[in-house]
Amino acid sequence: MKTQVAIIGGGPAGLLLSQLLDLQGIESVVLERHSREHVLARIRAGVLEWGSVEVLRNAGVGERMDTEGLLHDGSVIVWSAKHRFLIDTRRYAGRPMMAYGQTNITEDLYAARDAAGGTIIDEANDVTPHDLTGNPYVTYEKDGEQHRLDCNYVAGCDGFHGVSRASIPESILQTYEKDYPFGWLGILSRTPPLPELTYANHERGFALASMRNPMLSRYYVQCPLDDDVDEWPDERFWQELKSRFPEEIAAQIVTGPSIEKSIAPLRSFVAEPMRYGNLFLAGDAAHIVPPTGAKGLNLAISDVFYLSRALTQFYDNGSTDYLDRYSDMALRRVWGAARFSWWLTMLLHRFPDQGAFDHRAQEVELDYIASSEPAARSIAEQYAGLPFEE
Ligand SMILES: Cc1cc2nc3c(=O)[nH]c(=O)nc-3n(C[C@H](O)[C@H](O)[C@H](O)COP(=O)(O)OP(=O)(O)OC[C@H]3O[C@@H](n4cnc5c(N)ncnc54)[C@H](O)[C@@H]3O)c2cc1C
């Protein structure tokens, strides 16, 4: 089989790339390791920057998002049981945020690819890219048979544990990594969310009240990394969650049975460069951020925007200008988001090795942000997401 762009990974990055390329008349084939049911069952991100909203609309997958997604002016931080601050993205960055689940985005993208007759090969095993600095091709096994896919370019959209980044020689790849000594215990419930996405810095640990749609809420509490979800029956979760918010906010939280419950570790990771020969990495294949800044999915979307534009330029007029600048351009945005996500994580969580001094310093920093317009503008600008480069 032959195509122009072989895309490894059928998560949001890979599906969106194939959709954007198709709109420009560029052929691609998506190779996904798991079944479609498995991919669609994953509950992950849910907060979109306005730049991401526009990319999805331009990709022709904005209709349901515009109907079911929840627009909001930013997010609230509460601390010391009484203080409240709105990260006002509409006021300071001129853009609202959109709450719309990654699962829905993935469903919308699958529907669009199916409608356009796109080729997505799921349950593809042993996907392996070859000859990345020459004439690239990808081999895989499907239903017990070996296949070969020849292409001009390979897009590595296969997430943190994928094969693409691992195909880059160690002598070329530089990685930067930081682990955090806690996890996020998250639940999804069919209950109306709080009116605003709300972060809590509390002496018992971080908490977050988030949303997916008017009848779907996502809540998190910081927990020890070695906790087991079985130790967290719903009743214990709701009690702990409410204890970390000021009373008037806790009173507004509508509880109900969880429909999903999981513990996710937090990690910062960046791999440089995001290109090796004819292989281009996009999304979690190249970087991971702790979810505090709600940046992971947004970065996957901005990488794909840059990469689709670069491939479009190449197939339009043969210029490799954007392809040659892809890694540097994407990494500038990635590092901005990685730094912001790390900073917000350090500001809002309680770390096991922290003492009273560190806690007061966090609270004083929050007091400062709430009282200083330049500080409020800075946090809002970064939370809203920096504009894409021309
Ligand atoms: C539990 C959790 C919660 C999260 N919460 C948030 C959040 O609140 N906000 C936020 O912004 N971000 C969040 N994220 C991050 C966000 O979900 C990711 O940044 C986003 O999924 C990145 O999309 P992607 O397409 O790059 O990677 P992925 O979604 O990981 O997709 C990669 C795809 O490649 C496939 N694949 C892997 N290896 C191979 C292979 N060898 N061959 C073929 N296919 C392969 C995988 O099956 C997968 O379908 C969360 C992530 C997790 C895990």
The ligand as a MOL file (V3000), in Angstrom:
LIG
                    3D

  0  0  0     0  0            999 V3000
M  V30 BEGIN CTAB
M  V30 COUNTS 53 58 0 0 0
M  V30 BEGIN ATOM
M  V30 1 C -5.7930 10.2210 32.4770 0
M  V30 2 C -5.4650 11.4370 31.6410 0
M  V30 3 C -6.0960 12.6470 31.9040 0
M  V30 4 C -5.8010 13.7620 31.1420 0
M  V30 5 N -6.4190 14.9400 31.4280 0
M  V30 6 C -6.1250 16.0260 30.7060 0
M  V30 7 C -6.7480 17.2590 30.9540 0
M  V30 8 O -7.5750 17.3870 31.8460 0
M  V30 9 N -6.4300 18.3180 30.1740 0
M  V30 10 C -5.5290 18.1980 29.1350 0
M  V30 11 O -5.2970 19.1670 28.3990 0
M  V30 12 N -4.9130 17.0480 28.8720 0
M  V30 13 C -5.1920 15.9680 29.6430 0
M  V30 14 N -4.5860 14.7970 29.3570 0
M  V30 15 C -3.6630 14.7800 28.2510 0
M  V30 16 C -4.3750 14.6030 26.9230 0
M  V30 17 O -5.3780 13.6470 27.0390 0
M  V30 18 C -3.3360 14.2250 25.8880 0
M  V30 19 O -2.4350 15.2920 25.7750 0
M  V30 20 C -3.9230 13.8740 24.5180 0
M  V30 21 O -4.5730 12.6320 24.5750 0
M  V30 22 C -2.8270 13.8240 23.4730 0
M  V30 23 O -3.3360 13.2900 22.2740 0
M  V30 24 P -2.3980 12.4190 21.3340 0
M  V30 25 O -3.2440 12.0730 20.1540 0
M  V30 26 O -1.1130 13.1080 21.1410 0
M  V30 27 O -2.0470 11.1140 22.1790 0
M  V30 28 P -2.9880 9.9330 22.6480 0
M  V30 29 O -4.3310 10.4330 23.0070 0
M  V30 30 O -2.2110 9.1840 23.6650 0
M  V30 31 O -3.1550 9.0440 21.3530 0
M  V30 32 C -2.1070 8.2240 20.8690 0
M  V30 33 C -2.6980 7.0600 20.1230 0
M  V30 34 O -1.6440 6.2790 19.5780 0
M  V30 35 C -1.9250 4.9050 19.7860 0
M  V30 36 N -0.6560 4.1720 19.8000 0
M  V30 37 C 0.2590 4.1160 20.7820 0
M  V30 38 N 1.2980 3.3560 20.4190 0
M  V30 39 C 1.0350 2.9150 19.1750 0
M  V30 40 C 1.7330 2.0780 18.2720 0
M  V30 41 N 2.9260 1.5450 18.5850 0
M  V30 42 N 1.1680 1.8200 17.0780 0
M  V30 43 C -0.0370 2.3520 16.7380 0
M  V30 44 N -0.7420 3.1700 17.5640 0
M  V30 45 C -0.2130 3.4340 18.7720 0
M  V30 46 C -2.6550 4.8710 21.1290 0
M  V30 47 O -3.4440 3.7140 21.2620 0
M  V30 48 C -3.4950 6.1440 21.0420 0
M  V30 49 O -4.7700 5.9120 20.4800 0
M  V30 50 C -4.8570 13.6640 30.1000 0
M  V30 51 C -4.2230 12.4630 29.8230 0
M  V30 52 C -4.5190 11.3400 30.5950 0
M  V30 53 C -3.7950 10.0510 30.2960 0
M  V30 END ATOM
M  V30 BEGIN BOND
M  V30 1 1 1 2
M  V30 2 1 2 3
M  V30 3 2 2 52
M  V30 4 2 3 4
M  V30 5 1 4 5
M  V30 6 1 4 50
M  V30 7 2 5 6
M  V30 8 1 6 7
M  V30 9 1 6 13
M  V30 10 2 7 8
M  V30 11 1 7 9
M  V30 12 1 9 10
M  V30 13 2 10 11
M  V30 14 1 10 12
M  V30 15 2 12 13
M  V30 16 1 13 14
M  V30 17 1 14 15
M  V30 18 1 14 50
M  V30 19 1 15 16
M  V30 20 1 16 17
M  V30 21 1 16 18
M  V30 22 1 18 19
M  V30 23 1 18 20
M  V30 24 1 20 21
M  V30 25 1 20 22
M  V30 26 1 22 23
M  V30 27 1 23 24
M  V30 28 2 24 25
M  V30 29 1 24 26
M  V30 30 1 24 27
M  V30 31 1 27 28
M  V30 32 2 28 29
M  V30 33 1 28 30
M  V30 34 1 28 31
M  V30 35 1 31 32
M  V30 36 1 32 33
M  V30 37 1 33 34
M  V30 38 1 33 48
M  V30 39 1 34 35
M  V30 40 1 35 36
M  V30 41 1 35 46
M  V30 42 1 36 37
M  V30 43 1 36 45
M  V30 44 2 37 38
M  V30 45 1 38 39
M  V30 46 1 39 40
M  V30 47 2 39 45
M  V30 48 1 40 41
M  V30 49 2 40 42
M  V30 50 1 42 43
M  V30 51 2 43 44
M  V30 52 1 44 45
M  V30 53 1 46 47
M  V30 54 1 46 48
M  V30 55 1 48 49
M  V30 56 2 50 51
M  V30 57 1 51 52
M  V30 58 1 52 53
M  V30 END BOND
M  V30 END CTAB
M  END
